[in-house]
Amino acid sequence: MSDATLHASDQNPDDFAVQIADQIESFLVAVAEVAKGDEPGSAVPFLLLEVSQLLLAGGRLGAHEDIVPDERYEPDTGPDADVDELRENLARLLDPVDVYSEVFDPYEPRKAPVPARISDDLTDVITDLRHGMAHYRAGRTTEALWWWQFSYFSNWGSTASATLRALHSVLAHIRLDQPLEELDGLDTDQGMGDDTLEFEAGRVMAEEIGGGGHPGLRPAT
């Protein structure tokens, strides 16, 4: 199945696989557009919307019965596409709200938060989704659904969920007129110590948020 026939007219739009592929394709295209930086003031709201919609597809995959691939061994999809440029563009666009703190597993007691980057998370999710899309475009629909479901549970579901919380927090600070605290230099190559750790994003002052001059943020209306 080529790109040109990805959503061919003879496909049933009510088919589960077509709907999931549509949602995933929409996310991939939308994030690539946001990363171009043409509308930096809308980046965070747009990403919040796209990640929310992607997680709907993830929820549907998660609620679905286990999908069993047609073949015992996964067919080779070739090398994964390079996402370094996309990651760098997103990091520049989201600076200084790119870094945040996250607890990986809320059911593991006494786990300290760890630093993460929205730009890293988005490109990590995209790598998983593109891998499944390669199967889908090659006509291996069951293999694609299996991969998307498996990687939803093993990686991109939790990663996208963490990203959604971070994006939601940024917008909540803006809309509720609650400036982010001055941050203390935390980065993803450092550990976290205190339970009261403030998440790292750089110095974001109230007047910057309110004035709309900050990359990736748009003032509340």
Secondary structure in CASP SS format (residue, H / E / C, confidence):
PFRMAT SS
TARGET T0000
AUTHOR 0000-0000-0000
METHOD secondary structure of the structure
MODEL  1
M C 1.00
S C 1.00
D H 1.00
A H 1.00
T H 1.00
L C 1.00
H C 1.00
A C 1.00
S C 1.00
D C 1.00
Q C 1.00
N C 1.00
P C 1.00
D C 1.00
D C 1.00
F H 1.00
A H 1.00
V H 1.00
Q H 1.00
I H 1.00
A H 1.00
D H 1.00
Q H 1.00
I H 1.00
E H 1.00
S H 1.00
F H 1.00
L H 1.00
V H 1.00
A H 1.00
V H 1.00
A H 1.00
E H 1.00
V H 1.00
A H 1.00
K C 1.00
G C 1.00
D C 1.00
E C 1.00
P H 1.00
G H 1.00
S H 1.00
A H 1.00
V H 1.00
P H 1.00
F H 1.00
L H 1.00
L H 1.00
L H 1.00
E H 1.00
V H 1.00
S H 1.00
Q H 1.00
L H 1.00
L H 1.00
L H 1.00
A H 1.00
G H 1.00
G H 1.00
R H 1.00
L H 1.00
G H 1.00
A H 1.00
H C 1.00
E C 1.00
D C 1.00
I C 1.00
V C 1.00
P C 1.00
D C 1.00
E C 1.00
R C 1.00
Y C 1.00
E C 1.00
P C 1.00
D C 1.00
T C 1.00
G C 1.00
P C 1.00
D C 1.00
A C 1.00
D C 1.00
V C 1.00
D H 1.00
E H 1.00
L H 1.00
R H 1.00
E H 1.00
N H 1.00
L H 1.00
A H 1.00
R H 1.00
L H 1.00
L H 1.00
D C 1.00
P C 1.00
V C 1.00
D C 1.00
V E 1.00
Y E 1.00
S E 1.00
E E 1.00
V C 1.00
F C 1.00
D C 1.00
P C 1.00
Y C 1.00
E C 1.00
P C 1.00
R C 1.00
K C 1.00
A C 1.00
P C 1.00
V E 1.00
P E 1.00
A E 1.00
R E 1.00
I H 1.00
S H 1.00
D H 1.00
D H 1.00
L H 1.00
T H 1.00
D H 1.00
V H 1.00
I H 1.00
T H 1.00
D H 1.00
L H 1.00
R H 1.00
H H 1.00
G H 1.00
M H 1.00
A H 1.00
H H 1.00
Y H 1.00
R H 1.00
A C 1.00
G C 1.00
R C 1.00
T H 1.00
T H 1.00
E H 1.00
A H 1.00
L H 1.00
W H 1.00
W H 1.00
W H 1.00
Q H 1.00
F H 1.00
S H 1.00
Y H 1.00
F H 1.00
S H 1.00
N H 1.00
W H 1.00
G H 1.00
S H 1.00
T H 1.00
A H 1.00
S H 1.00
A H 1.00
T H 1.00
L H 1.00
R H 1.00
A H 1.00
L H 1.00
H H 1.00
S H 1.00
V H 1.00
L H 1.00
A H 1.00
H H 1.00
I H 1.00
R H 1.00
L C 1.00
D C 1.00
Q C 1.00
P C 1.00
L C 1.00
E C 1.00
E C 1.00
L C 1.00
D C 1.00
G C 1.00
L C 1.00
D C 1.00
T C 1.00
D C 1.00
Q C 1.00
G C 1.00
M C 1.00
G C 1.00
D C 1.00
D C 1.00
T C 1.00
L C 1.00
E C 1.00
F C 1.00
E C 1.00
A C 1.00
G C 1.00
R C 1.00
V C 1.00
M C 1.00
A H 1.00
E H 1.00
E H 1.00
I H 1.00
G H 1.00
G H 1.00
G C 1.00
G C 1.00
H C 1.00
P C 1.00
G C 1.00
L C 1.00
R C 1.00
P C 1.00
A C 1.00
T C 1.00
END
